[in-house]
């Protein structure tokens, strides 16, 4: 069961990441933000359940997530 949960979580992360990259490349910042919000939720869930997901994100997506987090903290 745990293996299935981790696999589904990683699939969700991969899907959200791909959607984020696609929206960013298409020049749709709001759509990209919505996908990053879902991605951030899934990353938090992965961290809570100790599912390694760090290798799934491109550097530009990590940067955008950090910028989103910083903007929300202001």
C-alpha distance (Angstrom), angle and dihedral (degrees) to the residues before:
residue distance angle dihedral
X1 . . .
X2 3.79 . .
X3 3.80 90.8 .
X4 3.79 90.2 51.5
X5 3.82 91.3 48.9
X6 3.81 91.7 50.6
X7 3.80 91.5 47.2
X8 3.81 92.5 50.4
X9 3.79 91.4 45.9
X10 3.80 91.4 51.2
X11 3.83 89.4 47.8
X12 3.80 89.9 52.8
X13 3.79 90.5 48.1
X14 3.79 91.3 49.7
X15 3.82 91.6 49.1
X16 3.82 93.4 47.8
X17 3.80 90.7 46.3
X18 3.81 92.4 50.6
X19 3.81 91.3 48.3
X20 3.81 90.0 49.5
X21 3.80 92.8 51.0
X22 3.81 91.7 46.7
X23 3.81 92.9 50.5
X24 3.80 91.8 46.4
X25 3.81 91.5 50.1
X26 3.81 91.0 48.3
X27 3.80 91.3 53.4
X28 3.80 95.5 -114.3
X29 3.82 103.8 137.2
X30 3.82 97.7 174.8
X31 3.79 92.9 49.0
X32 3.81 89.5 47.2
X33 3.81 89.4 51.0
X34 3.82 91.5 52.4
X35 3.80 91.1 51.6
X36 3.82 90.5 46.9
X37 3.80 89.8 52.1
X38 3.82 89.3 56.1
X39 3.78 89.8 44.3
X40 3.82 90.7 52.3
X41 3.82 90.4 51.4
X42 3.79 91.4 50.8
X43 3.81 92.1 46.7
X44 3.80 89.7 52.8
X45 3.80 89.8 50.1
X46 3.81 90.5 48.9
X47 3.79 91.0 51.1
X48 3.80 91.9 48.9
X49 3.81 90.9 52.6
X50 3.81 94.8 39.6
X51 3.81 94.1 -116.4
X52 3.79 110.4 155.5
X53 3.78 108.6 -126.7
X54 3.79 102.8 149.0
X55 3.78 94.9 106.6
X56 3.81 93.4 59.1
X57 3.80 100.0 72.9
X58 3.78 130.1 82.4
X59 3.81 114.7 -134.0
X60 3.82 93.0 -112.3
X61 3.81 90.6 54.9
X62 3.82 90.7 48.9
X63 3.81 88.8 51.3
X64 3.80 92.7 49.3
X65 3.83 90.7 49.1
X66 3.80 90.6 51.2
X67 3.81 90.5 49.5
X68 3.82 90.6 49.9
X69 3.81 90.4 50.5
X70 3.82 92.2 48.4
X71 3.81 91.9 49.3
X72 3.80 91.4 52.0
X73 3.81 91.7 50.3
X74 3.83 92.9 57.5
